[in-house]
Amino acid sequence: MYGDAAITRGTLYAGGERVQSFLRVYARREGGWQAVSVQVVP
């Protein structure tokens, strides 16, 4: 987490094989977190 911004990363698997990876960027606005960007790699 970086002040009012945060980054999460993850990988989705199905049947033991990697399906896709993703990165999400969140911003804190009015006390709540909101996703502002998503990158998905097959």
Sequence and secondary structure as in RCSB ss.txt:
>XXXX:A:sequence
MYGDAAITRGTLYAGGERVQSFLRVYARREGGWQAVSVQVVP
>XXXX:A:secstr
 BTTEEEEEEEEEETTEEEEEEEEEEEEETTEEEEEEEEEE 
